[in-house]
Amino acid sequence: NAGHVKAHVQGKLQLRLVNKSLPCLPLLDEIAKLADTPRQMVFNLPYLQLLTQQRPNSQILLGKPLPAAAAAHFYKAPPTSGFDASRQLQWLIDTPERLKQYRDLARGLKQTMRINIEIDVGLHRGGVPDLDVMKQMVQLIQEEPLLQWSGLMGYDAHTEKIPEVAGLRDKARSHSKQIYQRFADFMHGSPLKKERETLTLNTGGSPSFKLHDGSGAANEVAVGSAMVKPTDFDTPLLTDLEPAAFIATPLLKTGPFVAPDG
């Protein structure tokens, strides 16, 4: 499966492994080696601490915005492995309010922090909803030298849950890409403008990563569960992947009841 995923993205997109779907360091090591990527997506503080301590060469993007208190806890007890958070870690931020909290933390610690902005590309479970909100966030980052904008993250796997009726799924796919492009274009014209190659423009997910070929705004896809392909990922887009494990439910043998002596 890692070979199939690598073949799809190679030369077109970067690949980031989703830790929560592959929660085992030796398994992640094997897949990272096969897929030739040091990029990881982490969703909670304990795993962030574990990975930065035990795999110091990892390039990490948070897949979920963490409370500023969790980030403060990370910096209070930083890894001793040589991991450099100022270069190798991107915090995910979804609102101006959270960004202000991270700004205050950066100022208090005098710590440079890389900021990746989550955008809502149609899932509506979080992220920047429109350009008006994005303008506020651009201004906040522009005003604080310790905050460095590093990219965008727009999760679009919801498109594959939409029924294939009257072209609704294709419309959702197209709409999601258009929203991402709109945000990317806005950032390209903002004071935070950077070369595309230096940014992490993340999208996809196991159900939808094959919708991306590098021709759109995104330059990176996130993949986790597709590597082991549980049954709910048995979809038309993933037909070339195979289930990597089968989990059996124990069956208790039944028979005639025999009463114990006495």
C-alpha positions as CSV (number, residue, x, y, z in Angstrom):
1,N,0.0,0.0,0.0
2,A,2.8,2.4,0.8
3,G,4.2,1.7,-2.6
4,H,0.9,2.5,-4.3
5,V,0.5,5.8,-2.4
6,K,4.1,6.8,-3.1
7,A,3.7,6.1,-6.8
8,H,0.6,8.4,-6.9
9,V,2.3,11.3,-5.2
10,Q,5.9,10.9,-6.4
11,G,7.1,14.0,-8.3
12,K,3.8,15.8,-7.9
13,L,3.0,16.1,-4.2
14,Q,4.6,15.7,-0.8
15,L,3.2,12.9,1.5
16,R,2.5,13.3,5.2
17,L,1.6,10.3,7.4
18,V,-1.3,10.6,9.8
19,N,-0.2,9.2,13.1
20,K,-3.6,8.7,14.8
21,S,-4.4,6.1,12.1
22,L,-1.1,4.4,12.5
23,P,-0.4,4.6,16.2
24,C,2.7,2.5,16.5
25,L,6.2,3.8,16.1
26,P,7.7,0.7,14.5
27,L,4.8,0.6,12.0
28,L,5.3,4.3,11.2
29,D,9.0,3.8,10.8
30,E,8.4,1.0,8.2
31,I,5.8,3.0,6.3
32,A,7.9,6.2,6.4
33,K,10.8,4.3,5.0
34,L,8.8,2.6,2.2
35,A,7.0,5.9,1.3
36,D,10.3,7.9,1.7
37,T,8.8,10.7,3.9
38,P,9.8,12.2,7.3
39,R,6.5,14.2,7.4
40,Q,4.1,13.3,10.2
41,M,0.7,14.7,11.3
42,V,0.1,14.6,15.0
43,F,-3.2,15.1,16.9
44,N,-2.4,15.4,20.6
45,L,0.2,16.5,23.0
46,P,1.4,13.1,24.3
47,Y,2.1,11.8,20.8
48,L,3.8,15.1,19.9
49,Q,6.1,14.7,23.0
50,L,6.8,11.0,22.1
51,L,7.5,11.6,18.5
52,T,9.8,14.6,19.0
53,Q,11.8,12.7,21.6
54,Q,12.1,9.4,19.9
55,R,12.0,10.4,16.2
56,P,13.9,13.8,16.2
57,N,14.2,13.9,12.4
58,S,10.4,14.1,12.0
59,Q,8.8,17.1,10.2
60,I,5.5,17.6,12.1
61,L,2.3,19.4,11.3
62,L,-0.5,19.3,13.9
63,G,-3.7,17.9,12.4
64,K,-5.8,19.4,15.1
65,P,-5.6,22.9,16.8
66,L,-4.3,22.3,20.4
67,P,-5.1,24.7,23.2
68,A,-2.4,27.2,23.8
69,A,-1.9,25.6,27.2
70,A,-0.9,22.4,25.6
71,A,1.7,24.2,23.4
72,A,3.0,25.9,26.6
73,H,3.3,22.5,28.2
74,F,5.3,21.3,25.2
75,Y,7.8,24.2,25.5
76,K,8.0,23.8,29.3
77,A,9.5,20.3,28.9
78,P,11.0,20.4,25.4
79,P,12.5,17.2,23.8
80,T,16.2,16.5,24.6
81,S,16.7,14.6,21.3
82,G,17.8,17.6,19.2
83,F,14.4,18.2,17.7
84,D,14.2,21.9,16.7
85,A,10.6,23.0,17.1
86,S,11.3,26.4,15.4
87,R,12.1,24.5,12.2
88,Q,10.4,21.2,12.4
89,L,7.0,21.9,14.0
90,Q,4.0,23.6,12.6
91,W,1.1,24.5,15.0
92,L,-2.3,24.4,13.4
93,I,-4.5,27.5,14.1
94,D,-8.2,27.8,13.2
95,T,-9.4,31.2,14.7
96,P,-8.1,34.7,15.4
97,E,-8.8,34.1,19.1
98,R,-6.5,31.0,19.2
99,L,-3.9,32.9,17.1
100,K,-3.9,35.7,19.7
101,Q,-3.3,33.1,22.5
102,Y,-0.4,31.6,20.5
103,R,1.0,35.1,19.9
104,D,0.9,35.8,23.6
105,L,2.6,32.5,24.3
106,A,5.3,33.2,21.7
107,R,6.0,36.6,23.2
108,G,6.1,35.2,26.8
109,L,8.6,32.5,25.8
110,K,10.4,34.6,23.2
111,Q,9.9,31.6,21.0
112,T,9.6,31.5,17.2
113,M,6.5,29.5,16.2
114,R,5.5,28.3,12.7
115,I,1.8,28.8,12.1
116,N,-0.2,26.7,9.7
117,I,-3.8,27.9,9.2
118,E,-6.7,25.5,9.0
119,I,-9.3,26.5,6.4
120,D,-12.8,25.2,6.0
121,V,-13.1,23.7,2.5
122,G,-16.6,22.3,3.0
123,L,-16.5,20.0,6.0
124,H,-17.7,22.7,8.4
125,R,-16.2,21.1,11.5
126,G,-13.7,24.0,12.0
127,G,-11.2,26.2,10.3
128,V,-11.2,29.7,8.8
129,P,-14.6,30.1,7.1
130,D,-14.0,33.1,4.8
131,L,-11.5,35.7,3.7
132,D,-12.7,38.3,6.2
133,V,-11.6,36.1,9.0
134,M,-8.4,35.3,7.1
135,K,-7.6,39.0,6.8
136,Q,-7.7,39.3,10.6
137,M,-5.3,36.4,11.0
138,V,-2.9,37.8,8.4
139,Q,-2.7,41.1,10.2
140,L,-2.0,39.3,13.5
141,I,0.8,37.3,12.1
142,Q,2.2,40.3,10.2
143,E,2.4,42.3,13.4
144,E,4.3,39.6,15.4
145,P,7.8,38.6,14.1
146,L,7.8,35.6,16.3
147,L,4.9,34.1,14.3
148,Q,5.9,32.7,10.9
149,W,3.2,31.7,8.5
150,S,4.0,28.2,7.1
151,G,1.0,27.1,5.1
152,L,-2.6,26.0,4.9
153,M,-4.5,22.8,5.8
154,G,-7.8,22.0,4.3
155,Y,-9.3,18.5,5.0
156,D,-11.6,17.4,2.2
157,A,-12.3,13.8,2.9
158,H,-16.0,14.7,3.4
159,T,-16.5,14.8,-0.3
160,E,-16.3,11.0,-0.5
161,K,-19.2,10.6,1.9
162,I,-21.6,12.5,-0.3
163,P,-23.9,10.2,-2.3
164,E,-23.1,9.8,-6.0
165,V,-26.4,11.2,-7.1
166,A,-26.9,13.8,-9.8
167,G,-23.3,14.6,-9.8
168,L,-23.4,15.8,-6.2
169,R,-20.0,14.2,-5.3
170,D,-18.2,15.7,-8.2
171,K,-19.7,19.1,-7.4
172,A,-18.5,18.8,-3.8
173,R,-15.0,17.8,-5.0
174,S,-14.8,20.8,-7.3
175,H,-16.2,23.2,-4.8
176,S,-13.7,22.1,-2.2
177,K,-10.7,22.7,-4.5
178,Q,-12.1,26.1,-5.5
179,I,-12.3,27.2,-1.9
180,Y,-8.7,26.0,-1.3
181,Q,-7.6,27.9,-4.4
182,R,-9.4,31.0,-3.2
183,F,-7.6,31.0,0.1
184,A,-4.2,30.2,-1.5
185,D,-4.6,33.1,-4.0
186,F,-5.5,35.4,-1.2
187,M,-2.4,34.5,0.8
188,H,-0.3,34.8,-2.3
189,G,-1.4,38.4,-2.6
190,S,-1.0,39.2,1.1
191,P,1.9,40.6,3.0
192,L,2.7,37.1,4.1
193,K,3.4,35.9,0.6
194,K,6.0,33.2,0.2
195,E,7.2,30.9,-2.6
196,R,4.9,27.9,-2.9
197,E,7.8,25.4,-2.5
198,T,8.5,26.8,0.9
199,L,4.9,26.3,2.2
200,T,3.0,23.3,3.5
201,L,-0.2,23.4,1.6
202,N,-1.9,20.3,3.0
203,T,-5.1,18.7,1.9
204,G,-6.6,15.3,1.3
205,G,-6.9,12.4,3.7
206,S,-7.1,8.7,3.0
207,P,-10.5,8.7,1.3
208,S,-9.6,11.6,-1.0
209,F,-5.9,11.9,-1.5
210,K,-6.2,10.4,-5.1
211,L,-8.2,13.5,-6.1
212,H,-5.0,15.5,-6.0
213,D,-2.2,15.4,-8.6
214,G,-0.2,18.6,-7.8
215,S,-2.1,20.7,-10.4
216,G,-4.2,22.5,-7.8
217,A,-3.3,24.8,-4.9
218,A,-2.2,22.1,-2.5
219,N,1.3,20.7,-2.6
220,E,0.9,18.0,0.0
221,V,-1.6,15.2,1.0
222,A,-2.1,13.5,4.3
223,V,-2.6,9.7,4.3
224,G,-3.0,7.3,7.2
225,S,-5.8,4.7,7.2
226,A,-5.3,3.9,3.5
227,M,-2.0,2.3,4.4
228,V,-3.9,-0.4,6.3
229,K,-7.3,-0.1,4.6
230,P,-9.9,-0.9,7.2
231,T,-13.3,-2.0,5.7
232,D,-14.8,1.5,5.7
233,F,-12.0,2.6,3.4
234,D,-12.9,0.0,0.8
235,T,-14.0,2.7,-1.8
236,P,-13.7,3.1,-5.6
237,L,-10.7,5.5,-5.2
238,L,-8.8,3.0,-3.1
239,T,-9.3,-0.2,-5.1
240,D,-5.6,-0.7,-5.8
241,L,-4.9,-0.9,-2.0
242,E,-5.3,-4.1,0.1
243,P,-6.4,-4.7,3.7
244,A,-3.3,-5.0,5.7
245,A,-4.8,-6.7,8.7
246,F,-7.9,-8.6,9.7
247,I,-9.2,-8.3,13.2
248,A,-11.3,-11.3,14.4
249,T,-13.9,-11.2,17.2
250,P,-13.4,-14.2,19.5
251,L,-16.2,-16.7,19.5
252,L,-17.0,-18.6,22.7
253,K,-17.7,-22.2,22.3
254,T,-21.1,-23.3,23.6
255,G,-22.3,-26.7,24.5
256,P,-24.5,-28.6,27.0
257,F,-24.4,-27.2,30.5
258,V,-22.8,-29.6,32.9
259,A,-23.4,-28.7,36.6
260,P,-20.3,-29.0,38.9
261,D,-20.3,-31.8,41.4
262,G,-22.2,-31.0,44.5
